[in-house]
Amino acid sequence: MSDKHLAKGAPFPPLRDGVVRLYSMRFCPYAERCRLVLAAKGIEHEIVNCSLMEKAEWLLERSPDGNVPVLEHNGKVLFESLIINDYLDEVFPARSLNPKDPYQKATDRILLQGVFTNQVMDTLTPIRRSKGGDKENAEKLSDGLAKLETELKKRGTKFFGGSQPAMVDYNMWPWIVKTDLMKHSGLTFIGDNLPLLKTYIESMMLDEAVKATQAPRDLIMRFTELWDEGTAIQYDFED
């Protein structure tokens, strides 16, 4: 709905009854999680892109910290990407993304909120900002990626979720692609040393939901560079 990022003072975009609306930011990995799930499940929806530097009053009314993603649907408002994605998977049953088996669902969540959060998500920014000089976090990331490689081998499937991407894949993907993009800055963590993860990335890039939602790689890199430098953030680039 809104290609440009709306900021403080912008009028509230009218919301029609029954419409699924996601308040997002184009380069936010947490919001990308939800955009991926919306696309993968084929849920009709609209996106309202929001500035996170000068937050609109109506965003602050819906999100305690003014963060995205925020989902609004039938008068209900939810925030936090993992909660939103579980809600979408339950309310819109077409192409269920979470495993039906409770144990497998729990195992996926342990992988996501354990190794992946602690050793991948939490290490990327300090590694980038130090230009690779943060050896402690670099070792932590390398170890975490090796554990993901081992997990893929153990599962014996093309994706972590099976023969096609599932919830666990879409919840991890925004950070995995950021890890892969660091190779353009001379920081290569995923290559021939991790053949299963390398193939996994190639396969995910062919997924229709990924192709439909991901910003061009050069724009991701430009935004990330500005973010890491702490300079004035630019959200709207010409593709």
ABEGO torsion letter per residue (X at the ends): XBABBBBBGBBBBBBBBGBBBBBBBAABAAAAAAAAAAAAAGBBBBBBBBBAABBBAAAAAABAAGBOBBBBBGGBBBBEAAAAAAAAAAABABGBABBABAAAAAAAAAAAABAAAAAAAAAAAAAAAAGGABAAAAAAAAAAAAAAAAAAAAAGBABAAEABBBAAAAAAAAAAAAAAAAAAAGBBABBAABAAAAAAAAAAAABAAAAAABBBAAAAAAAAAAAAAGBBBBABBBX
